Amino acid sequence: MNPSDTDSSYQTIDLSKLRDIGWTLWDPISLLGTAESKQQWYSDRNLPFADEYDAYLVSAANALRNGAPAQQVVDYLVHIETQHMCLTERPDTRSRAKAVVTAILADDSIWFDSGGSPG
């Protein structure tokens, strides 16, 4: 999974819904704060970094859409967090990645065909 291979997919994915999933369930850097003070990614003060995880989430969603095993995509998100972002693996790292994968698989409404209809 290479995020640079996913540029065209921005046209077929409801990025807002994908961000809802990523920011709510993953947010490895905790940019939106802790669970007690969690904010929304689309709040004015958060818009400058709202796209922080887009490439990873689009890559994960495309992989799942193309039939990649869920565990492979979980491993990808864990790798991004622990190797690419150089964050220490926390007790909830895997469960957060798994929650993202589960949510993407469960929400067909994040996909649109070329005509803009839900896919």
C-alpha positions in Angstrom: 0.0 0.0 0.0 1.5 3.2 -1.2 -0.3 6.4 -0.4 1.0 8.0 -3.6 -0.9 5.4 -5.6 -4.2 6.7 -4.2 -4.5 10.2 -5.5 -7.3 9.4 -7.9 -9.3 7.8 -5.2 -10.0 11.1 -3.5 -12.6 11.5 -6.3 -14.4 8.2 -5.3 -14.2 8.4 -1.5 -16.3 10.5 0.7 -13.3 12.0 2.5 -15.4 13.6 5.2 -16.8 10.2 6.2 -13.4 8.7 6.1 -12.0 11.5 8.2 -14.9 10.9 10.7 -13.7 7.3 11.0 -10.0 8.1 11.2 -10.2 11.0 13.7 -12.8 9.3 15.9 -11.2 5.9 16.1 -7.5 6.3 15.3 -5.8 9.7 15.7 -2.4 8.3 16.6 -0.9 11.7 17.4 -3.9 12.7 19.5 -4.2 16.0 17.7 -7.8 16.4 18.8 -7.0 15.9 22.4 -7.7 13.1 24.9 -11.0 11.2 25.2 -12.2 13.6 27.8 -11.5 16.7 25.7 -12.0 15.3 22.2 -12.9 17.8 19.6 -14.1 17.4 16.0 -11.7 17.4 13.1 -13.9 19.9 11.2 -13.9 22.6 13.9 -12.4 25.8 12.7 -9.3 25.5 14.9 -8.6 22.0 13.6 -9.0 22.6 9.9 -5.3 23.4 9.3 -4.4 19.8 10.1 -7.7 18.0 9.1 -5.9 16.3 6.3 -3.1 14.9 8.5 -4.1 11.2 8.1 -5.8 11.4 4.7 -3.2 9.5 2.7 -3.0 6.7 5.2 -6.8 6.4 5.5 -7.4 6.5 1.7 -4.7 3.9 1.2 -6.2 1.6 3.8 -9.7 2.1 2.4 -8.6 1.4 -1.1 -6.8 -1.7 0.0 -9.9 -3.0 1.7 -12.0 -2.1 -1.3 -9.6 -4.0 -3.6 -9.9 -7.1 -1.4 -6.9 -6.9 0.9 -7.3 -9.0 4.1 -8.4 -6.9 7.1 -5.5 -8.0 9.1 -3.1 -6.8 6.5 -4.7 -3.3 6.6 -4.6 -3.3 10.4 -0.9 -4.2 10.2 -0.4 -1.3 7.7 -2.0 1.2 10.1 0.1 -0.1 13.0 3.2 0.2 10.8 2.3 3.8 9.9 1.9 4.7 13.5 4.9 2.9 15.0 7.4 3.0 12.2 6.5 6.0 9.9 5.4 8.3 12.7 7.9 6.7 15.1 5.4 6.5 17.9 5.7 3.8 20.6 3.2 1.0 20.3 0.6 1.5 23.0 -1.7 -1.0 24.5 -4.5 0.3 22.3 -2.5 0.7 19.0 -3.8 -2.5 17.4 -7.4 -2.1 18.7 -7.6 1.4 17.3 -6.3 0.2 13.9 -8.7 -2.7 13.9 -11.6 -0.4 14.8 -10.8 1.8 11.7 -10.7 -1.2 9.5 -14.0 -2.6 10.9 -15.7 0.8 10.4 -14.4 1.2 6.8 -15.7 -2.3 6.0 -19.0 -1.6 7.6 -19.7 1.7 5.8 -20.4 1.3 2.1 -21.6 5.0 1.9 -18.0 6.2 1.9 -17.7 5.1 -1.7 -19.0 6.9 -4.8 -19.0 5.8 -8.4 -17.7 8.2 -11.1 -21.2 9.7 -11.4 -21.3 10.6 -7.8 -23.8 7.9 -6.8 -23.1 5.8 -3.7 -21.0 2.8 -4.7 
